[in-house]
């Protein structure tokens, strides 16, 4: 998989996780973390558009990790 495709895939994967986070109403309970994740998501898209796929990948995955951890705690 090329870097551009990987970056696109990771942003899409993050978008899906953001929707899951919201559907569980965790965006209200963890508002500050949710806002950070959205900022990192926007950073990922920004860097993707600048063809800096490495930074895009890092931004998307950092946000994904924050949200995924809270979802895992919620579901346990």
PDB file of N, H, CA, C and O in Angstrom:
ATOM      1  N   UNK A   1       0.843  -1.176   0.000  1.00  0.00           N
ATOM      2  CA  UNK A   1       0.000   0.000   0.000  1.00  0.00           C
ATOM      3  C   UNK A   1       0.890   1.242   0.000  1.00  0.00           C
ATOM      4  O   UNK A   1       1.850   1.327   0.765  1.00  0.00           O
ATOM      5  N   UNK A   2       0.568   2.183  -0.848  1.00  0.00           N
ATOM      6  H   UNK A   2      -0.212   2.113  -1.470  1.00  0.00           H
ATOM      7  CA  UNK A   2       1.340   3.425  -0.919  1.00  0.00           C
ATOM      8  C   UNK A   2       1.001   4.328   0.269  1.00  0.00           C
ATOM      9  O   UNK A   2      -0.031   4.167   0.920  1.00  0.00           O
ATOM     10  N   UNK A   3       1.889   5.270   0.529  1.00  0.00           N
ATOM     11  H   UNK A   3       2.727   5.401   0.000  1.00  0.00           H
ATOM     12  CA  UNK A   3       1.712   6.165   1.677  1.00  0.00           C
ATOM     13  C   UNK A   3       0.422   6.965   1.579  1.00  0.00           C
ATOM     14  O   UNK A   3      -0.276   7.130   2.579  1.00  0.00           O
ATOM     15  N   UNK A   4       0.094   7.463   0.395  1.00  0.00           N
ATOM     16  H   UNK A   4       0.661   7.329  -0.417  1.00  0.00           H
ATOM     17  CA  UNK A   4      -1.129   8.251   0.225  1.00  0.00           C
ATOM     18  C   UNK A   4      -2.357   7.407   0.550  1.00  0.00           C
ATOM     19  O   UNK A   4      -3.265   7.866   1.243  1.00  0.00           O
ATOM     20  N   UNK A   5      -2.384   6.185   0.053  1.00  0.00           N
ATOM     21  H   UNK A   5      -1.647   5.812  -0.510  1.00  0.00           H
ATOM     22  CA  UNK A   5      -3.526   5.299   0.317  1.00  0.00           C
ATOM     23  C   UNK A   5      -3.629   4.970   1.802  1.00  0.00           C
ATOM     24  O   UNK A   5      -4.728   4.903   2.352  1.00  0.00           O
ATOM     25  N   UNK A   6      -2.490   4.766   2.444  1.00  0.00           N
ATOM     26  H   UNK A   6      -1.598   4.820   1.997  1.00  0.00           H
ATOM     27  CA  UNK A   6      -2.487   4.458   3.875  1.00  0.00           C
ATOM     28  C   UNK A   6      -3.026   5.633   4.675  1.00  0.00           C
ATOM     29  O   UNK A   6      -3.796   5.447   5.616  1.00  0.00           O
ATOM     30  N   UNK A   7      -2.623   6.835   4.303  1.00  0.00           N
ATOM     31  H   UNK A   7      -1.997   6.986   3.538  1.00  0.00           H
ATOM     32  CA  UNK A   7      -3.104   8.025   4.977  1.00  0.00           C
ATOM     33  C   UNK A   7      -4.620   8.158   4.813  1.00  0.00           C
ATOM     34  O   UNK A   7      -5.328   8.439   5.781  1.00  0.00           O
ATOM     35  N   UNK A   8      -5.109   7.959   3.612  1.00  0.00           N
ATOM     36  H   UNK A   8      -4.534   7.731   2.826  1.00  0.00           H
ATOM     37  CA  UNK A   8      -6.558   8.028   3.360  1.00  0.00           C
ATOM     38  C   UNK A   8      -7.307   6.980   4.170  1.00  0.00           C
ATOM     39  O   UNK A   8      -8.359   7.261   4.743  1.00  0.00           O
ATOM     40  N   UNK A   9      -6.761   5.781   4.213  1.00  0.00           N
ATOM     41  H   UNK A   9      -5.906   5.553   3.747  1.00  0.00           H
ATOM     42  CA  UNK A   9      -7.383   4.683   4.959  1.00  0.00           C
ATOM     43  C   UNK A   9      -7.453   5.010   6.451  1.00  0.00           C
ATOM     44  O   UNK A   9      -8.473   4.765   7.095  1.00  0.00           O
ATOM     45  N   UNK A  10      -6.374   5.561   6.996  1.00  0.00           N
ATOM     46  H   UNK A  10      -5.545   5.760   6.473  1.00  0.00           H
ATOM     47  CA  UNK A  10      -6.338   5.875   8.415  1.00  0.00           C
ATOM     48  C   UNK A  10      -7.299   7.008   8.774  1.00  0.00           C
ATOM     49  O   UNK A  10      -7.913   6.975   9.840  1.00  0.00           O
ATOM     50  N   UNK A  11      -7.436   7.992   7.917  1.00  0.00           N
ATOM     51  H   UNK A  11      -6.937   8.019   7.051  1.00  0.00           H
ATOM     52  CA  UNK A  11      -8.389   9.076   8.177  1.00  0.00           C
ATOM     53  C   UNK A  11      -9.810   8.524   8.144  1.00  0.00           C
ATOM     54  O   UNK A  11     -10.631   8.881   8.989  1.00  0.00           O
ATOM     55  N   UNK A  12     -10.106   7.666   7.184  1.00  0.00           N
ATOM     56  H   UNK A  12      -9.439   7.376   6.498  1.00  0.00           H
ATOM     57  CA  UNK A  12     -11.445   7.059   7.101  1.00  0.00           C
ATOM     58  C   UNK A  12     -11.727   6.205   8.339  1.00  0.00           C
ATOM     59  O   UNK A  12     -12.820   6.257   8.902  1.00  0.00           O
ATOM     60  N   UNK A  13     -10.741   5.428   8.750  1.00  0.00           N
ATOM     61  H   UNK A  13      -9.852   5.386   8.293  1.00  0.00           H
ATOM     62  CA  UNK A  13     -10.880   4.591   9.943  1.00  0.00           C
ATOM     63  C   UNK A  13     -11.134   5.458  11.180  1.00  0.00           C
ATOM     64  O   UNK A  13     -11.952   5.103  12.028  1.00  0.00           O
ATOM     65  N   UNK A  14     -10.444   6.579  11.281  1.00  0.00           N
ATOM     66  H   UNK A  14      -9.779   6.868  10.592  1.00  0.00           H
ATOM     67  CA  UNK A  14     -10.654   7.504  12.394  1.00  0.00           C
ATOM     68  C   UNK A  14     -12.051   8.102  12.334  1.00  0.00           C
ATOM     69  O   UNK A  14     -12.715   8.215  13.364  1.00  0.00           O
ATOM     70  N   UNK A  15     -12.505   8.483  11.158  1.00  0.00           N
ATOM     71  H   UNK A  15     -11.966   8.391  10.321  1.00  0.00           H
ATOM     72  CA  UNK A  15     -13.861   9.033  11.017  1.00  0.00           C
ATOM     73  C   UNK A  15     -14.909   8.039  11.510  1.00  0.00           C
ATOM     74  O   UNK A  15     -15.878   8.425  12.164  1.00  0.00           O
ATOM     75  N   UNK A  16     -14.716   6.776  11.200  1.00  0.00           N
ATOM     76  H   UNK A  16     -13.929   6.462  10.669  1.00  0.00           H
ATOM     77  CA  UNK A  16     -15.654   5.742  11.653  1.00  0.00           C
ATOM     78  C   UNK A  16     -15.622   5.604  13.169  1.00  0.00           C
ATOM     79  O   UNK A  16     -16.665   5.421  13.797  1.00  0.00           O
ATOM     80  N   UNK A  17     -14.436   5.689  13.761  1.00  0.00           N
ATOM     81  H   UNK A  17     -13.589   5.838  13.251  1.00  0.00           H
ATOM     82  CA  UNK A  17     -14.333   5.592  15.209  1.00  0.00           C
ATOM     83  C   UNK A  17     -14.940   6.822  15.882  1.00  0.00           C
ATOM     84  O   UNK A  17     -15.548   6.704  16.946  1.00  0.00           O
ATOM     85  N   UNK A  18     -14.786   7.981  15.286  1.00  0.00           N
ATOM     86  H   UNK A  18     -14.292   8.077  14.422  1.00  0.00           H
ATOM     87  CA  UNK A  18     -15.401   9.192  15.829  1.00  0.00           C
ATOM     88  C   UNK A  18     -16.913   9.028  15.864  1.00  0.00           C
ATOM     89  O   UNK A  18     -17.557   9.415  16.839  1.00  0.00           O
ATOM     90  N   UNK A  19     -17.477   8.464  14.820  1.00  0.00           N
ATOM     91  H   UNK A  19     -16.954   8.150  14.027  1.00  0.00           H
ATOM     92  CA  UNK A  19     -18.928   8.234  14.790  1.00  0.00           C
ATOM     93  C   UNK A  19     -19.350   7.251  15.878  1.00  0.00           C
ATOM     94  O   UNK A  19     -20.381   7.446  16.521  1.00  0.00           O
ATOM     95  N   UNK A  20     -18.577   6.213  16.085  1.00  0.00           N
ATOM     96  H   UNK A  20     -17.740   6.054  15.562  1.00  0.00           H
ATOM     97  CA  UNK A  20     -18.885   5.252  17.154  1.00  0.00           C
ATOM     98  C   UNK A  20     -18.803   5.937  18.510  1.00  0.00           C
ATOM     99  O   UNK A  20     -19.669   5.737  19.361  1.00  0.00           O
ATOM    100  N   UNK A  21     -17.769   6.741  18.714  1.00  0.00           N
ATOM    101  H   UNK A  21     -17.066   6.904  18.022  1.00  0.00           H
ATOM    102  CA  UNK A  21     -17.583   7.479  19.967  1.00  0.00           C
ATOM    103  C   UNK A  21     -18.804   8.357  20.251  1.00  0.00           C
ATOM    104  O   UNK A  21     -19.300   8.409  21.377  1.00  0.00           O
ATOM    105  N   UNK A  22     -19.276   9.045  19.207  1.00  0.00           N
ATOM    106  H   UNK A  22     -18.873   9.002  18.293  1.00  0.00           H
ATOM    107  CA  UNK A  22     -20.453   9.898  19.361  1.00  0.00           C
ATOM    108  C   UNK A  22     -21.713   9.072  19.614  1.00  0.00           C
ATOM    109  O   UNK A  22     -22.559   9.468  20.415  1.00  0.00           O
ATOM    110  N   UNK A  23     -21.845   7.933  18.944  1.00  0.00           N
ATOM    111  H   UNK A  23     -21.158   7.610  18.293  1.00  0.00           H
ATOM    112  CA  UNK A  23     -23.056   7.114  19.112  1.00  0.00           C
ATOM    113  C   UNK A  23     -23.158   6.566  20.532  1.00  0.00           C
ATOM    114  O   UNK A  23     -24.256   6.255  20.993  1.00  0.00           O
ATOM    115  N   UNK A  24     -22.048   6.445  21.221  1.00  0.00           N
ATOM    116  H   UNK A  24     -21.156   6.698  20.847  1.00  0.00           H
ATOM    117  CA  UNK A  24     -22.044   6.003  22.612  1.00  0.00           C
ATOM    118  C   UNK A  24     -22.167   7.178  23.584  1.00  0.00           C
ATOM    119  O   UNK A  24     -22.122   6.994  24.800  1.00  0.00           O
ATOM    120  N   UNK A  25     -22.319   8.369  23.043  1.00  0.00           N
ATOM    121  H   UNK A  25     -22.355   8.518  22.055  1.00  0.00           H
ATOM    122  CA  UNK A  25     -22.415   9.621  23.819  1.00  0.00           C
ATOM    123  C   UNK A  25     -21.160   9.903  24.644  1.00  0.00           C
ATOM    124  O   UNK A  25     -21.209  10.629  25.637  1.00  0.00           O
ATOM    125  N   UNK A  26     -20.057   9.331  24.231  1.00  0.00           N
ATOM    126  H   UNK A  26     -20.017   8.740  23.425  1.00  0.00           H
ATOM    127  CA  UNK A  26     -18.810   9.586  24.946  1.00  0.00           C
ATOM    128  C   UNK A  26     -18.254  10.959  24.617  1.00  0.00           C
ATOM    129  O   UNK A  26     -17.417  11.482  25.352  1.00  0.00           O
ATOM    130  N   UNK A  27     -18.710  11.551  23.517  1.00  0.00           N
ATOM    131  H   UNK A  27     -19.390  11.127  22.919  1.00  0.00           H
ATOM    132  CA  UNK A  27     -18.266  12.901  23.160  1.00  0.00           C
ATOM    133  C   UNK A  27     -18.731  13.925  24.184  1.00  0.00           C
ATOM    134  O   UNK A  27     -18.115  14.979  24.340  1.00  0.00           O
ATOM    135  N   UNK A  28     -19.807  13.618  24.876  1.00  0.00           N
ATOM    136  H   UNK A  28     -20.308  12.761  24.750  1.00  0.00           H
ATOM    137  CA  UNK A  28     -20.299  14.527  25.917  1.00  0.00           C
ATOM    138  C   UNK A  28     -19.588  14.268  27.248  1.00  0.00           C
ATOM    139  O   UNK A  28     -19.269  15.202  27.983  1.00  0.00           O
ATOM    140  N   UNK A  29     -19.348  13.002  27.542  1.00  0.00           N
ATOM    141  H   UNK A  29     -19.607  12.244  26.945  1.00  0.00           H
ATOM    142  CA  UNK A  29     -18.699  12.642  28.802  1.00  0.00           C
ATOM    143  C   UNK A  29     -17.218  13.028  28.796  1.00  0.00           C
ATOM    144  O   UNK A  29     -16.680  13.467  29.813  1.00  0.00           O
ATOM    145  N   UNK A  30     -16.571  12.863  27.652  1.00  0.00           N
ATOM    146  H   UNK A  30     -17.008  12.507  26.827  1.00  0.00           H
ATOM    147  CA  UNK A  30     -15.146  13.159  27.514  1.00  0.00           C
ATOM    148  C   UNK A  30     -14.951  14.254  26.472  1.00  0.00           C
ATOM    149  O   UNK A  30     -14.256  14.070  25.473  1.00  0.00           O
ATOM    150  N   UNK A  31     -15.582  15.399  26.730  1.00  0.00           N
ATOM    151  H   UNK A  31     -16.147  15.549  27.541  1.00  0.00           H
ATOM    152  CA  UNK A  31     -15.602  16.488  25.757  1.00  0.00           C
ATOM    153  C   UNK A  31     -14.203  16.964  25.369  1.00  0.00           C
ATOM    154  O   UNK A  31     -13.929  17.180  24.188  1.00  0.00           O
ATOM    155  N   UNK A  32     -13.329  17.124  26.337  1.00  0.00           N
ATOM    156  H   UNK A  32     -13.552  16.948  27.296  1.00  0.00           H
ATOM    157  CA  UNK A  32     -11.988  17.643  26.047  1.00  0.00           C
ATOM    158  C   UNK A  32     -11.195  16.660  25.180  1.00  0.00           C
ATOM    159  O   UNK A  32     -10.527  17.070  24.231  1.00  0.00           O
ATOM    160  N   UNK A  33     -11.266  15.384  25.498  1.00  0.00           N
ATOM    161  H   UNK A  33     -11.809  15.050  26.268  1.00  0.00           H
ATOM    162  CA  UNK A  33     -10.569  14.371  24.701  1.00  0.00           C
ATOM    163  C   UNK A  33     -11.154  14.328  23.295  1.00  0.00           C
ATOM    164  O   UNK A  33     -10.420  14.214  22.313  1.00  0.00           O
ATOM    165  N   UNK A  34     -12.470  14.420  23.201  1.00  0.00           N
ATOM    166  H   UNK A  34     -13.067  14.512  23.998  1.00  0.00           H
ATOM    167  CA  UNK A  34     -13.143  14.421  21.902  1.00  0.00           C
ATOM    168  C   UNK A  34     -12.668  15.606  21.050  1.00  0.00           C
ATOM    169  O   UNK A  34     -12.394  15.444  19.860  1.00  0.00           O
ATOM    170  N   UNK A  35     -12.572  16.770  21.645  1.00  0.00           N
ATOM    171  H   UNK A  35     -12.795  16.901  22.611  1.00  0.00           H
ATOM    172  CA  UNK A  35     -12.109  17.953  20.916  1.00  0.00           C
ATOM    173  C   UNK A  35     -10.658  17.794  20.462  1.00  0.00           C
ATOM    174  O   UNK A  35     -10.313  18.177  19.344  1.00  0.00           O
ATOM    175  N   UNK A  36      -9.811  17.234  21.321  1.00  0.00           N
ATOM    176  H   UNK A  36     -10.092  16.923  22.229  1.00  0.00           H
ATOM    177  CA  UNK A  36      -8.427  16.950  20.924  1.00  0.00           C
ATOM    178  C   UNK A  36      -8.394  15.997  19.733  1.00  0.00           C
ATOM    179  O   UNK A  36      -7.649  16.206  18.775  1.00  0.00           O
ATOM    180  N   UNK A  37      -9.208  14.955  19.807  1.00  0.00           N
ATOM    181  H   UNK A  37      -9.813  14.785  20.584  1.00  0.00           H
ATOM    182  CA  UNK A  37      -9.239  13.969  18.725  1.00  0.00           C
ATOM    183  C   UNK A  37      -9.686  14.620  17.414  1.00  0.00           C
ATOM    184  O   UNK A  37      -9.135  14.326  16.353  1.00  0.00           O
ATOM    185  N   UNK A  38     -10.679  15.500  17.488  1.00  0.00           N
ATOM    186  H   UNK A  38     -11.127  15.739  18.350  1.00  0.00           H
ATOM    187  CA  UNK A  38     -11.123  16.195  16.272  1.00  0.00           C
ATOM    188  C   UNK A  38     -10.017  17.087  15.711  1.00  0.00           C
ATOM    189  O   UNK A  38      -9.835  17.175  14.497  1.00  0.00           O
ATOM    190  N   UNK A  39      -9.292  17.735  16.592  1.00  0.00           N
ATOM    191  H   UNK A  39      -9.440  17.664  17.578  1.00  0.00           H
ATOM    192  CA  UNK A  39      -8.176  18.576  16.135  1.00  0.00           C
ATOM    193  C   UNK A  39      -7.099  17.735  15.450  1.00  0.00           C
ATOM    194  O   UNK A  39      -6.571  18.121  14.408  1.00  0.00           O
ATOM    195  N   UNK A  40      -6.781  16.595  16.038  1.00  0.00           N
ATOM    196  H   UNK A  40      -7.210  16.281  16.885  1.00  0.00           H
ATOM    197  CA  UNK A  40      -5.799  15.706  15.411  1.00  0.00           C
ATOM    198  C   UNK A  40      -6.319  15.150  14.093  1.00  0.00           C
ATOM    199  O   UNK A  40      -5.552  14.959  13.148  1.00  0.00           O
ATOM    200  N   UNK A  41      -7.613  14.892  14.031  1.00  0.00           N
ATOM    201  H   UNK A  41      -8.236  15.047  14.798  1.00  0.00           H
ATOM    202  CA  UNK A  41      -8.215  14.422  12.777  1.00  0.00           C
ATOM    203  C   UNK A  41      -8.067  15.489  11.692  1.00  0.00           C
ATOM    204  O   UNK A  41      -7.716  15.186  10.552  1.00  0.00           O
ATOM    205  N   UNK A  42      -8.342  16.747  12.065  1.00  0.00           N
ATOM    206  H   UNK A  42      -8.627  16.994  12.991  1.00  0.00           H
ATOM    207  CA  UNK A  42      -8.178  17.849  11.112  1.00  0.00           C
ATOM    208  C   UNK A  42      -6.717  18.020  10.706  1.00  0.00           C
ATOM    209  O   UNK A  42      -6.418  18.318   9.550  1.00  0.00           O
ATOM    210  N   UNK A  43      -5.812  17.831  11.663  1.00  0.00           N
ATOM    211  H   UNK A  43      -6.055  17.589  12.602  1.00  0.00           H
ATOM    212  CA  UNK A  43      -4.383  17.877  11.340  1.00  0.00           C
ATOM    213  C   UNK A  43      -4.023  16.785  10.343  1.00  0.00           C
ATOM    214  O   UNK A  43      -3.259  17.016   9.406  1.00  0.00           O
ATOM    215  N   UNK A  44      -4.573  15.602  10.549  1.00  0.00           N
ATOM    216  H   UNK A  44      -5.193  15.414  11.310  1.00  0.00           H
ATOM    217  CA  UNK A  44      -4.290  14.479   9.642  1.00  0.00           C
ATOM    218  C   UNK A  44      -4.708  14.815   8.217  1.00  0.00           C
ATOM    219  O   UNK A  44      -3.977  14.530   7.269  1.00  0.00           O
ATOM    220  N   UNK A  45      -5.871  15.414   8.067  1.00  0.00           N
ATOM    221  H   UNK A  45      -6.465  15.645   8.837  1.00  0.00           H
ATOM    222  CA  UNK A  45      -6.336  15.794   6.732  1.00  0.00           C
ATOM    223  C   UNK A  45      -5.466  16.907   6.143  1.00  0.00           C
ATOM    224  O   UNK A  45      -5.126  16.882   4.960  1.00  0.00           O
ATOM    225  N   UNK A  46      -5.115  17.875   6.978  1.00  0.00           N
ATOM    226  H   UNK A  46      -5.392  17.895   7.939  1.00  0.00           H
ATOM    227  CA  UNK A  46      -4.266  18.978   6.532  1.00  0.00           C
ATOM    228  C   UNK A  46      -2.935  18.457   5.987  1.00  0.00           C
ATOM    229  O   UNK A  46      -2.509  18.835   4.896  1.00  0.00           O
ATOM    230  N   UNK A  47      -2.293  17.592   6.755  1.00  0.00           N
ATOM    231  H   UNK A  47      -2.640  17.285   7.641  1.00  0.00           H
ATOM    232  CA  UNK A  47      -0.998  17.066   6.322  1.00  0.00           C
ATOM    233  C   UNK A  47      -1.146  16.133   5.126  1.00  0.00           C
ATOM    234  O   UNK A  47      -0.260  16.063   4.275  1.00  0.00           O
ATOM    235  N   UNK A  48      -2.252  15.425   5.063  1.00  0.00           N
ATOM    236  H   UNK A  48      -2.973  15.481   5.755  1.00  0.00           H
ATOM    237  CA  UNK A  48      -2.505  14.587   3.893  1.00  0.00           C
ATOM    238  C   UNK A  48      -2.569  15.452   2.632  1.00  0.00           C
ATOM    239  O   UNK A  48      -1.977  15.122   1.605  1.00  0.00           O
ATOM    240  N   UNK A  49      -3.295  16.555   2.735  1.00  0.00           N
ATOM    241  H   UNK A  49      -3.776  16.822   3.570  1.00  0.00           H
ATOM    242  CA  UNK A  49      -3.436  17.459   1.588  1.00  0.00           C
ATOM    243  C   UNK A  49      -2.106  18.102   1.192  1.00  0.00           C
ATOM    244  O   UNK A  49      -1.917  18.483   0.037  1.00  0.00           O
ATOM    245  N   UNK A  50      -1.191  18.221   2.146  1.00  0.00           N
ATOM    246  H   UNK A  50      -1.344  17.912   3.085  1.00  0.00           H
ATOM    247  CA  UNK A  50       0.144  18.770   1.858  1.00  0.00           C
ATOM    248  C   UNK A  50       1.115  17.673   1.426  1.00  0.00           C
ATOM    249  O   UNK A  50       2.303  17.924   1.222  1.00  0.00           O
ATOM    250  N   UNK A  51       0.595  16.465   1.291  1.00  0.00           N
ATOM    251  H   UNK A  51      -0.370  16.262   1.457  1.00  0.00           H
ATOM    252  CA  UNK A  51       1.380  15.287   0.894  1.00  0.00           C
ATOM    253  C   UNK A  51       2.454  14.916   1.911  1.00  0.00           C
ATOM    254  O   UNK A  51       3.467  14.310   1.562  1.00  0.00           O
ATOM    255  N   UNK A  52       2.226  15.282   3.164  1.00  0.00           N
ATOM    256  H   UNK A  52       1.403  15.774   3.448  1.00  0.00           H
ATOM    257  CA  UNK A  52       3.082  14.854   4.269  1.00  0.00           C
ATOM    258  C   UNK A  52       2.364  13.681   4.936  1.00  0.00           C
ATOM    259  O   UNK A  52       1.746  13.825   5.991  1.00  0.00           O
ATOM    260  N   UNK A  53       2.461  12.533   4.299  1.00  0.00           N
ATOM    261  H   UNK A  53       2.963  12.416   3.442  1.00  0.00           H
ATOM    262  CA  UNK A  53       1.689  11.370   4.712  1.00  0.00           C
ATOM    263  C   UNK A  53       2.162  10.793   6.042  1.00  0.00           C
ATOM    264  O   UNK A  53       1.364  10.227   6.788  1.00  0.00           O
ATOM    265  N   UNK A  54       3.433  10.929   6.342  1.00  0.00           N
ATOM    266  H   UNK A  54       4.081  11.389   5.736  1.00  0.00           H
ATOM    267  CA  UNK A  54       3.958  10.432   7.609  1.00  0.00           C
ATOM    268  C   UNK A  54       3.308  11.173   8.781  1.00  0.00           C
ATOM    269  O   UNK A  54       2.861  10.540   9.737  1.00  0.00           O
ATOM    270  N   UNK A  55       3.253  12.490   8.715  1.00  0.00           N
ATOM    271  H   UNK A  55       3.616  13.004   7.938  1.00  0.00           H
ATOM    272  CA  UNK A  55       2.639  13.278   9.782  1.00  0.00           C
ATOM    273  C   UNK A  55       1.135  13.051   9.825  1.00  0.00           C
ATOM    274  O   UNK A  55       0.540  13.002  10.902  1.00  0.00           O
ATOM    275  N   UNK A  56       0.524  12.912   8.656  1.00  0.00           N
ATOM    276  H   UNK A  56       1.007  12.952   7.781  1.00  0.00           H
ATOM    277  CA  UNK A  56      -0.904  12.607   8.594  1.00  0.00           C
ATOM    278  C   UNK A  56      -1.198  11.295   9.310  1.00  0.00           C
ATOM    279  O   UNK A  56      -2.121  11.207  10.120  1.00  0.00           O
ATOM    280  N   UNK A  57      -0.405  10.287   9.002  1.00  0.00           N
ATOM    281  H   UNK A  57       0.345  10.359   8.344  1.00  0.00           H
ATOM    282  CA  UNK A  57      -0.558   8.974   9.638  1.00  0.00           C
ATOM    283  C   UNK A  57      -0.433   9.094  11.155  1.00  0.00           C
ATOM    284  O   UNK A  57      -1.250   8.539  11.889  1.00  0.00           O
ATOM    285  N   UNK A  58       0.575   9.807  11.623  1.00  0.00           N
ATOM    286  H   UNK A  58       1.239  10.258  11.027  1.00  0.00           H
ATOM    287  CA  UNK A  58       0.788   9.969  13.056  1.00  0.00           C
ATOM    288  C   UNK A  58      -0.359  10.687  13.745  1.00  0.00           C
ATOM    289  O   UNK A  58      -0.780  10.288  14.831  1.00  0.00           O
ATOM    290  N   UNK A  59      -0.864  11.736  13.126  1.00  0.00           N
ATOM    291  H   UNK A  59      -0.522  12.060  12.244  1.00  0.00           H
ATOM    292  CA  UNK A  59      -1.970  12.495  13.710  1.00  0.00           C
ATOM    293  C   UNK A  59      -3.223  11.638  13.815  1.00  0.00           C
ATOM    294  O   UNK A  59      -3.881  11.622  14.855  1.00  0.00           O
ATOM    295  N   UNK A  60      -3.552  10.935  12.757  1.00  0.00           N
ATOM    296  H   UNK A  60      -3.017  10.948  11.912  1.00  0.00           H
ATOM    297  CA  UNK A  60      -4.753  10.096  12.748  1.00  0.00           C
ATOM    298  C   UNK A  60      -4.645   8.991  13.790  1.00  0.00           C
ATOM    299  O   UNK A  60      -5.608   8.717  14.505  1.00  0.00           O
ATOM    300  N   UNK A  61      -3.504   8.369  13.878  1.00  0.00           N
ATOM    301  H   UNK A  61      -2.722   8.592  13.296  1.00  0.00           H
ATOM    302  CA  UNK A  61      -3.349   7.252  14.800  1.00  0.00           C
ATOM    303  C   UNK A  61      -3.285   7.687  16.258  1.00  0.00           C
ATOM    304  O   UNK A  61      -3.700   6.942  17.146  1.00  0.00           O
ATOM    305  N   UNK A  62      -2.777   8.868  16.508  1.00  0.00           N
ATOM    306  H   UNK A  62      -2.440   9.473  15.787  1.00  0.00           H
ATOM    307  CA  UNK A  62      -2.772   9.381  17.875  1.00  0.00           C
ATOM    308  C   UNK A  62      -4.208   9.592  18.345  1.00  0.00           C
ATOM    309  O   UNK A  62      -4.574   9.189  19.449  1.00  0.00           O
ATOM    310  N   UNK A  63      -5.016  10.227  17.501  1.00  0.00           N
ATOM    311  H   UNK A  63      -4.718  10.555  16.604  1.00  0.00           H
ATOM    312  CA  UNK A  63      -6.423  10.459  17.841  1.00  0.00           C
ATOM    313  C   UNK A  63      -7.159   9.137  17.992  1.00  0.00           C
ATOM    314  O   UNK A  63      -7.963   8.969  18.909  1.00  0.00           O
ATOM    315  N   UNK A  64      -6.888   8.212  17.102  1.00  0.00           N
ATOM    316  H   UNK A  64      -6.235   8.348  16.357  1.00  0.00           H
ATOM    317  CA  UNK A  64      -7.542   6.911  17.152  1.00  0.00           C
ATOM    318  C   UNK A  64      -7.256   6.225  18.488  1.00  0.00           C
ATOM    319  O   UNK A  64      -8.157   5.657  19.105  1.00  0.00           O
ATOM    320  N   UNK A  65      -6.023   6.279  18.923  1.00  0.00           N
ATOM    321  H   UNK A  65      -5.290   6.741  18.423  1.00  0.00           H
ATOM    322  CA  UNK A  65      -5.648   5.635  20.177  1.00  0.00           C
ATOM    323  C   UNK A  65      -6.369   6.223  21.378  1.00  0.00           C
ATOM    324  O   UNK A  65      -6.807   5.485  22.261  1.00  0.00           O
ATOM    325  N   UNK A  66      -6.495   7.544  21.420  1.00  0.00           N
ATOM    326  H   UNK A  66      -6.139   8.143  20.703  1.00  0.00           H
ATOM    327  CA  UNK A  66      -7.203   8.182  22.535  1.00  0.00           C
ATOM    328  C   UNK A  66      -8.655   7.726  22.589  1.00  0.00           C
ATOM    329  O   UNK A  66      -9.155   7.344  23.647  1.00  0.00           O
ATOM    330  N   UNK A  67      -9.327   7.767  21.446  1.00  0.00           N
ATOM    331  H   UNK A  67      -8.921   8.077  20.586  1.00  0.00           H
ATOM    332  CA  UNK A  67     -10.740   7.406  21.411  1.00  0.00           C
ATOM    333  C   UNK A  67     -10.946   5.918  21.668  1.00  0.00           C
ATOM    334  O   UNK A  67     -11.855   5.527  22.400  1.00  0.00           O
ATOM    335  N   UNK A  68     -10.106   5.098  21.067  1.00  0.00           N
ATOM    336  H   UNK A  68      -9.368   5.416  20.472  1.00  0.00           H
ATOM    337  CA  UNK A  68     -10.247   3.655  21.225  1.00  0.00           C
ATOM    338  C   UNK A  68     -10.078   3.235  22.680  1.00  0.00           C
ATOM    339  O   UNK A  68     -10.789   2.353  23.160  1.00  0.00           O
ATOM    340  N   UNK A  69      -9.146   3.857  23.374  1.00  0.00           N
ATOM    341  H   UNK A  69      -8.568   4.573  22.984  1.00  0.00           H
ATOM    342  CA  UNK A  69      -8.930   3.514  24.795  1.00  0.00           C
ATOM    343  C   UNK A  69     -10.181   3.813  25.611  1.00  0.00           C
ATOM    344  O   UNK A  69     -10.576   3.002  26.449  1.00  0.00           O
ATOM    345  N   UNK A  70     -10.802   4.947  25.384  1.00  0.00           N
ATOM    346  H   UNK A  70     -10.481   5.605  24.704  1.00  0.00           H
ATOM    347  CA  UNK A  70     -12.004   5.288  26.143  1.00  0.00           C
ATOM    348  C   UNK A  70     -13.171   4.380  25.770  1.00  0.00           C
ATOM    349  O   UNK A  70     -13.967   4.021  26.637  1.00  0.00           O
ATOM    350  N   UNK A  71     -13.286   4.012  24.528  1.00  0.00           N
ATOM    351  H   UNK A  71     -12.639   4.304  23.824  1.00  0.00           H
ATOM    352  CA  UNK A  71     -14.339   3.078  24.113  1.00  0.00           C
ATOM    353  C   UNK A  71     -14.118   1.724  24.782  1.00  0.00           C
ATOM    354  O   UNK A  71     -15.072   1.101  25.249  1.00  0.00           O
ATOM    355  N   UNK A  72     -12.880   1.268  24.831  1.00  0.00           N
ATOM    356  H   UNK A  72     -12.105   1.774  24.452  1.00  0.00           H
ATOM    357  CA  UNK A  72     -12.577  -0.017  25.475  1.00  0.00           C
ATOM    358  C   UNK A  72     -12.938   0.016  26.961  1.00  0.00           C
ATOM    359  O   UNK A  72     -13.476  -0.957  27.490  1.00  0.00           O
ATOM    360  N   UNK A  73     -12.649   1.113  27.624  1.00  0.00           N
ATOM    361  H   UNK A  73     -12.212   1.903  27.195  1.00  0.00           H
ATOM    362  CA  UNK A  73     -13.015   1.240  29.046  1.00  0.00           C
ATOM    363  C   UNK A  73     -14.527   1.245  29.209  1.00  0.00           C
ATOM    364  O   UNK A  73     -15.060   0.628  30.132  1.00  0.00           O
ATOM    365  N   UNK A  74     -15.207   1.932  28.326  1.00  0.00           N
ATOM    366  H   UNK A  74     -14.774   2.433  27.577  1.00  0.00           H
ATOM    367  CA  UNK A  74     -16.669   2.018  28.380  1.00  0.00           C
ATOM    368  C   UNK A  74     -17.306   0.645  28.178  1.00  0.00           C
ATOM    369  O   UNK A  74     -18.271   0.293  28.856  1.00  0.00           O
ATOM    370  N   UNK A  75     -16.760  -0.122  27.242  1.00  0.00           N
ATOM    371  H   UNK A  75     -15.976   0.165  26.691  1.00  0.00           H
ATOM    372  CA  UNK A  75     -17.356  -1.403  26.894  1.00  0.00           C
ATOM    373  C   UNK A  75     -16.958  -2.540  27.819  1.00  0.00           C
ATOM    374  O   UNK A  75     -17.506  -3.637  27.710  1.00  0.00           O
ATOM    375  N   UNK A  76     -16.010  -2.302  28.735  1.00  0.00           N
ATOM    376  H   UNK A  76     -15.566  -1.410  28.823  1.00  0.00           H
ATOM    377  CA  UNK A  76     -15.588  -3.389  29.620  1.00  0.00           C
ATOM    378  C   UNK A  76     -16.420  -3.458  30.886  1.00  0.00           C
ATOM    379  O   UNK A  76     -16.186  -4.321  31.732  1.00  0.00           O
TER     380      UNK A  76
END
